[in-house]
Amino acid sequence: MTTTESWESILIQASILALAVVSLLFSWWAGRTGSPVVAIIGRWIRWIFLSLLIGGSVYVFGWTGYGLPVLVLAAALGWMLVETAYNWIAISALSRSDLPLFPKFEENEREEWPSTRSFIRLKEWLRKQGFQRKQALVSHLEEQVLMRVSVFEDESQTVRLHVMMLPNLRGNTAACLTYYSTTRNGNVISTDNLFLPFGGFYPENWDIERSPWCRSARRLLKRHHERIDAKAEELMPFVLTPLEQINEDQREVEQLNRDLKFLNTRAVEAEKGRLTQAGKARIWQEIWTLSYLGLPLRY
């Protein structure tokens, strides 16, 4: 091995080690904060790290005659195929699992508000903006808590905020926000920063805008009001309670997705699972766009 090749090998190994450390750091950071932005950056770093690890190892040990860029690119495509297969298997397992695709909620008699700094700041900001807590909701699968939602309403009773609290595997809680309004013409205006893949469809009278990159409650509310102004329709005060509204919305969206062949009919669910092939494909596509670009599908 020449001196140039030796230095090249050392540089490759040092780059792999540095990327491994940074990848682990971002993985820890994403799990601690629940931030999808940090998670997206971490996934790109992990992809680059694995590509360089595999391609660089093959290059350094001289197992082929191809150059480093070609080997790294081949490794990147290989990882993409592995992750694609994993996601498809996970979606197929979801289709046949008991995990509800459109969970039903019940009232949570005690408010379980996380004591982290970000949640405390959010609650204080909502108080200053005149939002009042209306109801705390929870969704279960047997004894397991799937999702907790605290619903706040502004002073005009025309804008509701759903604060969805999603536990992760590390015991931390991530927050997703949805601002929700209805108009006199029966339209729904929803502005959220959800980062969970959905892949399905919403009713035509629902105007949905999803911005996973926006983690600010203030900026998201500003955008919601801009969309209301652009719609130029009078908002209606809420009549249904948050619990009644969210469960009614879940039933409507579930039935629509059954009608549009995103979900199989109940008669064939036991045999084929709940998701059709087209439904699986849409979820798979949105997993990719959300995981690496932070972009949802068009609904």
Residue pairs with C-beta under 8 A, 6 or more apart in sequence:
1 9
9 60
12 52
12 56
12 59
12 60
12 68
13 56
13 60
15 52
15 56
16 49
16 52
16 53
16 56
19 45
19 48
19 49
19 52
19 53
20 49
20 53
22 45
22 49
23 42
23 45
23 46
23 49
26 38
26 39
26 41
26 42
26 45
26 46
27 42
27 46
29 35
29 38
29 42
30 38
30 39
30 42
31 168
31 169
31 170
31 172
32 170
32 172
33 118
33 172
33 174
34 166
34 168
34 172
34 173
34 174
34 175
35 174
35 215
36 174
36 195
36 212
36 213
36 215
36 290
36 294
37 213
37 215
37 294
39 195
39 291
40 291
40 292
40 293
40 294
43 291
43 292
44 292
47 76
47 79
47 292
48 76
50 75
50 79
51 72
51 73
51 75
51 76
51 79
52 72
52 75
53 75
54 71
54 75
54 78
54 79
55 68
55 71
55 72
55 73
55 74
55 75
55 76
56 68
56 71
56 72
58 64
58 71
58 75
59 66
59 67
59 68
59 71
64 71
66 74
84 284
87 284
87 287
87 288
88 280
88 284
91 275
91 280
91 283
91 284
91 287
92 273
92 280
94 101
94 275
95 273
95 274
95 275
95 279
95 280
96 273
96 274
98 141
99 141
99 146
100 139
100 141
100 146
101 254
101 263
101 274
101 275
102 250
102 251
102 253
102 254
103 139
103 141
103 146
103 147
103 250
104 139
104 247
104 250
105 137
105 138
105 139
105 149
105 243
105 246
105 247
105 250
106 137
106 138
106 139
106 140
106 243
107 135
107 136
107 137
107 138
107 243
108 136
108 137
108 138
108 148
109 136
110 136
111 133
111 136
111 150
112 136
112 148
112 165
113 119
113 123
113 150
114 165
114 173
116 172
116 173
118 175
119 173
119 175
122 163
122 175
122 217
125 217
125 218
126 152
126 161
126 217
129 154
129 221
130 154
130 155
131 152
131 153
131 154
131 161
132 152
132 153
132 155
133 150
133 151
133 152
134 151
134 152
134 153
134 160
134 241
134 242
135 150
135 151
135 241
135 242
135 243
136 148
136 149
136 150
136 151
137 148
137 149
137 150
137 151
137 242
137 243
137 246
138 145
138 147
138 148
138 149
139 145
139 146
139 147
139 148
139 149
140 146
145 167
147 164
147 165
147 166
148 164
148 165
149 162
149 163
149 164
149 165
149 246
150 162
150 163
150 165
151 160
151 161
151 162
151 163
151 242
151 246
152 160
152 161
152 163
153 159
153 160
153 161
153 238
154 160
154 161
156 235
156 237
157 237
157 238
158 181
158 182
158 235
158 236
158 237
158 238
159 179
159 180
159 181
159 221
159 224
159 235
160 179
160 180
160 181
160 238
160 242
160 245
161 177
161 178
161 179
161 180
161 217
161 221
162 177
162 178
162 180
162 192
162 242
162 246
163 175
163 176
163 177
164 175
164 176
164 177
164 178
164 194
165 173
165 174
165 175
166 173
166 174
166 175
166 176
166 196
167 173
168 174
176 192
176 193
176 194
176 195
176 196
177 192
177 193
177 217
177 220
178 190
178 191
178 192
178 194
179 190
179 191
179 192
179 220
179 221
179 224
180 188
180 189
180 190
181 188
181 189
181 190
181 224
181 228
181 235
182 188
182 189
182 235
182 236
182 238
183 189
183 231
183 233
183 234
183 235
183 236
184 233
184 234
184 235
184 236
185 233
186 205
187 205
187 206
187 207
187 231
187 233
188 203
188 205
188 206
188 207
189 207
189 224
189 227
189 228
189 231
190 206
190 207
190 208
190 209
191 209
191 211
191 220
191 223
191 224
191 227
192 208
192 209
192 210
192 211
192 220
193 210
193 211
193 212
193 213
193 214
193 215
193 220
194 210
194 212
194 296
195 212
195 290
195 294
196 290
197 283
197 286
197 287
197 290
197 296
198 283
198 286
198 296
198 297
198 299
199 262
199 279
199 282
199 283
199 284
199 285
199 286
199 297
200 253
200 257
200 262
200 263
200 279
200 282
200 299
201 253
201 256
201 257
201 260
201 262
201 299
202 208
202 253
202 256
202 299
203 252
203 253
203 256
206 299
207 227
207 231
208 299
209 223
209 227
210 296
210 299
211 220
211 223
212 290
212 294
212 295
212 296
213 294
214 220
214 223
228 235
238 245
240 248
254 263
257 263
257 279
258 265
261 276
261 278
261 279
262 275
262 276
262 278
262 279
262 282
263 274
263 275
263 276
263 279
264 272
264 273
264 274
264 275
264 276
275 283
282 297
285 297
286 296
286 297
289 295
289 296
289 297
290 296
